[in-house]
Amino acid sequence: MAQAAGMSVPTFCKKQAQGARMTPPKIDREGAFEMARQLRAIGNNVNQLSKRANEGAAVPKEEVQRLEKELHALWQQFNSAIQK
């Protein structure tokens, strides 16, 4: 139970003894790291497009649409993970 809550056994036992309500995380640790990695990649792409636009260069509509699709897919993945 401590591992599922993401804490050490002594910390978990102390919280339980103090009557704290413990709810396990809804997203597993590896899944959370993967979502964070994907979000960083999307953020990096958005920054590159912003820089290009600020320099006066055209930003291809297809690239913006691709980023929107990636972000939407990540949002769907997050939503399904927290509803399990």
VOPAGU-2260 file (C-alpha; in pm, 1 decimal, decimal comma):
REM VOPAGU-2260
SITE   aa  ch    i         X         Y         Z
SITE  MET   A    0       0,0       0,0       0,0
SITE  ALA   A    1     290,3     236,5      75,6
SITE  GLN   A    2     441,3     176,1    -265,5
SITE  ALA   A    3     106,6     243,1    -436,2
SITE  ALA   A    4      79,5     569,6    -242,2
SITE  GLY   A    5     432,1     664,8    -352,2
SITE  MET   A    6     588,1     684,2      -7,2
SITE  SER   A    7     810,0     485,1     223,1
SITE  VAL   A    8     661,0     226,7     459,6
SITE  PRO   A    9     745,6     426,6     776,4
SITE  THR   A   10     593,0     744,2     632,7
SITE  PHE   A   11     284,0     554,5     521,1
SITE  CYS   A   12     242,5     392,2     865,0
SITE  LYS   A   13     283,0     728,1    1037,5
SITE  LYS   A   14      17,1     888,2     816,4
SITE  GLN   A   15    -218,1     595,7     875,3
SITE  ALA   A   16    -165,8     616,4    1252,3
SITE  GLN   A   17    -244,9     987,6    1242,0
SITE  GLY   A   18    -571,9     910,1    1065,4
SITE  ALA   A   19    -479,6    1070,9     734,3
SITE  ARG   A   20    -697,8     969,4     442,2
SITE  MET   A   21    -478,0     795,6     190,6
SITE  THR   A   22    -579,3     775,3    -172,1
SITE  PRO   A   23    -352,8     603,3    -419,8
SITE  PRO   A   24    -239,9     808,3    -719,1
SITE  LYS   A   25    -459,0     762,7   -1023,6
SITE  ILE   A   26    -169,1     767,5   -1267,2
SITE  ASP   A   27     119,5     525,0   -1233,4
SITE  ARG   A   28     464,6     676,2   -1196,1
SITE  GLU   A   29     595,8     563,1   -1534,9
SITE  GLY   A   30     283,1     690,2   -1709,4
SITE  ALA   A   31     323,6    1029,1   -1543,6
SITE  PHE   A   32     688,1    1050,5   -1653,3
SITE  GLU   A   33     591,9     961,3   -2010,8
SITE  MET   A   34     317,3    1226,7   -2019,7
SITE  ALA   A   35     559,9    1485,3   -1881,9
SITE  ARG   A   36     815,0    1391,9   -2149,9
SITE  GLN   A   37     555,1    1430,1   -2423,8
SITE  LEU   A   38     437,4    1761,6   -2282,3
SITE  ARG   A   39     796,4    1893,2   -2275,6
SITE  ALA   A   40     839,9    1792,5   -2640,6
SITE  ILE   A   41     520,0    1972,4   -2738,1
SITE  GLY   A   42     628,4    2278,5   -2539,4
SITE  ASN   A   43     963,6    2278,0   -2716,4
SITE  ASN   A   44     789,4    2269,1   -3055,0
SITE  VAL   A   45     556,9    2554,1   -2955,1
SITE  ASN   A   46     858,5    2760,9   -2846,5
SITE  GLN   A   47    1029,4    2700,8   -3181,1
SITE  LEU   A   48     717,8    2805,3   -3372,2
SITE  SER   A   49     678,8    3114,6   -3152,1
SITE  LYS   A   50    1038,2    3214,3   -3215,2
SITE  ARG   A   51     989,2    3169,0   -3589,5
SITE  ALA   A   52     672,0    3379,9   -3583,4
SITE  ASN   A   53     838,7    3653,9   -3376,1
SITE  GLU   A   54    1120,0    3669,8   -3631,1
SITE  GLY   A   55     860,6    3740,7   -3899,7
SITE  ALA   A   56     877,0    3400,2   -4066,5
SITE  ALA   A   57     563,3    3218,1   -4171,0
SITE  VAL   A   58     440,9    2939,5   -3945,4
SITE  PRO   A   59     295,5    2655,2   -4151,2
SITE  LYS   A   60     -65,9    2585,6   -4061,3
SITE  GLU   A   61       4,9    2212,1   -4085,9
SITE  GLU   A   62     260,6    2234,2   -3804,7
SITE  VAL   A   63      15,9    2414,5   -3577,1
SITE  GLN   A   64    -252,3    2156,7   -3655,3
SITE  ARG   A   65      -7,6    1872,0   -3586,4
SITE  LEU   A   66      75,4    2021,2   -3246,2
SITE  GLU   A   67    -293,5    2063,1   -3169,4
SITE  LYS   A   68    -350,7    1694,5   -3251,0
SITE  GLU   A   69     -57,0    1587,0   -3031,3
SITE  LEU   A   70    -181,1    1799,1   -2743,7
SITE  HIS   A   71    -535,6    1667,3   -2783,4
SITE  ALA   A   72    -407,9    1306,5   -2785,9
SITE  LEU   A   73    -205,5    1371,3   -2470,1
SITE  TRP   A   74    -510,6    1528,7   -2304,2
SITE  GLN   A   75    -718,6    1221,1   -2391,6
SITE  GLN   A   76    -448,2     994,6   -2248,8
SITE  PHE   A   77    -439,5    1197,5   -1927,1
SITE  ASN   A   78    -819,8    1196,5   -1895,9
SITE  SER   A   79    -843,1     820,8   -1940,9
SITE  ALA   A   80    -563,4     766,3   -1686,5
SITE  ILE   A   81    -726,0     970,8   -1411,4
SITE  GLN   A   82   -1066,0     808,3   -1460,1
SITE  LYS   A   83    -937,1     455,5   -1394,3
